[in-house]
Amino acid sequence: MNEVVATLRAYPGARFVLSAHTDDQGTTKANQELAKQCVISFARFVKNAGIRVSRFALKAYGELRPIADNATAQGRAKNRQVEMKLNN
C-alpha cells in the first residue's frame, strides 16, 4: 500500500477508478457489503496518507463483475481483490 501512496504522490493530477470484487460464496448482499467496506477502507487509508479521495471513483461490485471463474478455488481467489485503474 505504501508503494501505491508513493505513486499517487508522484502523479498528483491523476484520477483513478477503484473497484472492489468478491467471489460468489455467501449471499449477494453480504458480498456487496464486503466490497463496499473494502473501498471505504482504501479511501480512509489514502486520506490518512494525505491523498485527496476525490481523485477516485469508488465502485463496489461484489460478486456482480467477476474477474475469473467462480467455479474453482483459484478463480474465486482471483475474484477477491481491489483493482485500481487510471481513469482517462
C-alpha positions as protocol buffer text, in pm:
chain_id: "A"
residue {
  index: 1
  type: MET
  ca { x: 0 y: 0 z: 0 }
}
residue {
  index: 2
  type: ASN
  ca { x: 290 y: 236 z: 65 }
}
residue {
  index: 3
  type: GLU
  ca { x: 403 y: 190 z: -296 }
}
residue {
  index: 4
  type: VAL
  ca { x: 53 y: 290 z: -410 }
}
residue {
  index: 5
  type: VAL
  ca { x: 71 y: 607 z: -199 }
}
residue {
  index: 6
  type: ALA
  ca { x: 414 y: 690 z: -341 }
}
residue {
  index: 7
  type: THR
  ca { x: 280 y: 652 z: -695 }
}
residue {
  index: 8
  type: LEU
  ca { x: -24 y: 865 z: -617 }
}
residue {
  index: 9
  type: ARG
  ca { x: 201 y: 1137 z: -479 }
}
residue {
  index: 10
  type: ALA
  ca { x: 423 y: 1121 z: -787 }
}
residue {
  index: 11
  type: TYR
  ca { x: 121 y: 1188 z: -1013 }
}
residue {
  index: 12
  type: PRO
  ca { x: -96 y: 1434 z: -817 }
}
residue {
  index: 13
  type: GLY
  ca { x: -324 y: 1516 z: -1111 }
}
residue {
  index: 14
  type: ALA
  ca { x: -408 y: 1156 z: -1200 }
}
residue {
  index: 15
  type: ARG
  ca { x: -758 y: 1023 z: -1130 }
}
residue {
  index: 16
  type: PHE
  ca { x: -846 y: 659 z: -1073 }
}
residue {
  index: 17
  type: VAL
  ca { x: -1130 y: 410 z: -1058 }
}
residue {
  index: 18
  type: LEU
  ca { x: -1113 y: 184 z: -755 }
}
residue {
  index: 19
  type: SER
  ca { x: -1318 y: -137 z: -786 }
}
residue {
  index: 20
  type: ALA
  ca { x: -1376 y: -398 z: -517 }
}
residue {
  index: 21
  type: HIS
  ca { x: -1477 y: -751 z: -616 }
}
residue {
  index: 22
  type: THR
  ca { x: -1564 y: -1067 z: -427 }
}
residue {
  index: 23
  type: ASP
  ca { x: -1624 y: -1428 z: -515 }
}
residue {
  index: 24
  type: ASP
  ca { x: -1977 y: -1572 z: -519 }
}
residue {
  index: 25
  type: GLN
  ca { x: -1953 y: -1751 z: -184 }
}
residue {
  index: 26
  type: GLY
  ca { x: -2213 y: -1625 z: 63 }
}
residue {
  index: 27
  type: THR
  ca { x: -2509 y: -1403 z: -16 }
}
residue {
  index: 28
  type: THR
  ca { x: -2507 y: -1134 z: -280 }
}
residue {
  index: 29
  type: LYS
  ca { x: -2595 y: -879 z: -11 }
}
residue {
  index: 30
  type: ALA
  ca { x: -2305 y: -984 z: 213 }
}
residue {
  index: 31
  type: ASN
  ca { x: -2063 y: -978 z: -79 }
}
residue {
  index: 32
  type: GLN
  ca { x: -2181 y: -631 z: -180 }
}
residue {
  index: 33
  type: GLU
  ca { x: -2128 y: -506 z: 175 }
}
residue {
  index: 34
  type: LEU
  ca { x: -1781 y: -663 z: 186 }
}
residue {
  index: 35
  type: ALA
  ca { x: -1685 y: -489 z: -139 }
}
residue {
  index: 36
  type: LYS
  ca { x: -1822 y: -160 z: -6 }
}
residue {
  index: 37
  type: GLN
  ca { x: -1617 y: -193 z: 312 }
}
residue {
  index: 38
  type: CYS
  ca { x: -1305 y: -264 z: 104 }
}
residue {
  index: 39
  type: VAL
  ca { x: -1334 y: 59 z: -96 }
}
residue {
  index: 40
  type: ILE
  ca { x: -1415 y: 255 z: 220 }
}
residue {
  index: 41
  type: SER
  ca { x: -1105 y: 113 z: 389 }
}
residue {
  index: 42
  type: PHE
  ca { x: -890 y: 207 z: 92 }
}
residue {
  index: 43
  type: ALA
  ca { x: -1037 y: 558 z: 86 }
}
residue {
  index: 44
  type: ARG
  ca { x: -957 y: 600 z: 456 }
}
residue {
  index: 45
  type: PHE
  ca { x: -604 y: 476 z: 403 }
}
residue {
  index: 46
  type: VAL
  ca { x: -524 y: 718 z: 121 }
}
residue {
  index: 47
  type: LYS
  ca { x: -696 y: 1006 z: 301 }
}
residue {
  index: 48
  type: ASN
  ca { x: -484 y: 940 z: 610 }
}
residue {
  index: 49
  type: ALA
  ca { x: -179 y: 943 z: 379 }
}
residue {
  index: 50
  type: GLY
  ca { x: -274 y: 1290 z: 259 }
}
residue {
  index: 51
  type: ILE
  ca { x: -421 y: 1188 z: -78 }
}
residue {
  index: 52
  type: ARG
  ca { x: -747 y: 1353 z: -189 }
}
residue {
  index: 53
  type: VAL
  ca { x: -1020 y: 1089 z: -205 }
}
residue {
  index: 54
  type: SER
  ca { x: -1193 y: 1300 z: -472 }
}
residue {
  index: 55
  type: ARG
  ca { x: -932 y: 1163 z: -715 }
}
residue {
  index: 56
  type: PHE
  ca { x: -1108 y: 825 z: -701 }
}
residue {
  index: 57
  type: ALA
  ca { x: -1432 y: 689 z: -840 }
}
residue {
  index: 58
  type: LEU
  ca { x: -1517 y: 417 z: -585 }
}
residue {
  index: 59
  type: LYS
  ca { x: -1701 y: 110 z: -716 }
}
residue {
  index: 60
  type: ALA
  ca { x: -1818 y: -181 z: -501 }
}
residue {
  index: 61
  type: TYR
  ca { x: -1911 y: -458 z: -742 }
}
residue {
  index: 62
  type: GLY
  ca { x: -1911 y: -751 z: -502 }
}
residue {
  index: 63
  type: GLU
  ca { x: -1983 y: -1070 z: -695 }
}
residue {
  index: 64
  type: LEU
  ca { x: -2158 y: -891 z: -983 }
}
residue {
  index: 65
  type: ARG
  ca { x: -1848 y: -846 z: -1203 }
}
residue {
  index: 66
  type: PRO
  ca { x: -1623 y: -1147 z: -1152 }
}
residue {
  index: 67
  type: ILE
  ca { x: -1271 y: -1123 z: -1286 }
}
residue {
  index: 68
  type: ALA
  ca { x: -1226 y: -1500 z: -1300 }
}
residue {
  index: 69
  type: ASP
  ca { x: -1439 y: -1814 z: -1295 }
}
residue {
  index: 70
  type: ASN
  ca { x: -1604 y: -1874 z: -957 }
}
residue {
  index: 71
  type: ALA
  ca { x: -1626 y: -2248 z: -1029 }
}
residue {
  index: 72
  type: THR
  ca { x: -1272 y: -2309 z: -900 }
}
residue {
  index: 73
  type: ALA
  ca { x: -1092 y: -2215 z: -578 }
}
residue {
  index: 74
  type: GLN
  ca { x: -822 y: -2046 z: -787 }
}
residue {
  index: 75
  type: GLY
  ca { x: -1081 y: -1836 z: -973 }
}
residue {
  index: 76
  type: ARG
  ca { x: -1260 y: -1739 z: -652 }
}
residue {
  index: 77
  type: ALA
  ca { x: -927 y: -1628 z: -501 }
}
residue {
  index: 78
  type: LYS
  ca { x: -866 y: -1403 z: -804 }
}
residue {
  index: 79
  type: ASN
  ca { x: -1212 y: -1252 z: -761 }
}
residue {
  index: 80
  type: ARG
  ca { x: -1138 y: -1138 z: -407 }
}
residue {
  index: 81
  type: GLN
  ca { x: -949 y: -823 z: -491 }
}
residue {
  index: 82
  type: VAL
  ca { x: -947 y: -450 z: -522 }
}
residue {
  index: 83
  type: GLU
  ca { x: -836 y: -300 z: -853 }
}
residue {
  index: 84
  type: MET
  ca { x: -710 y: 50 z: -917 }
}
residue {
  index: 85
  type: LYS
  ca { x: -708 y: 172 z: -1276 }
}
residue {
  index: 86
  type: LEU
  ca { x: -624 y: 505 z: -1429 }
}
residue {
  index: 87
  type: ASN
  ca { x: -943 y: 695 z: -1513 }
}
residue {
  index: 88
  type: ASN
  ca { x: -889 y: 853 z: -1852 }
}
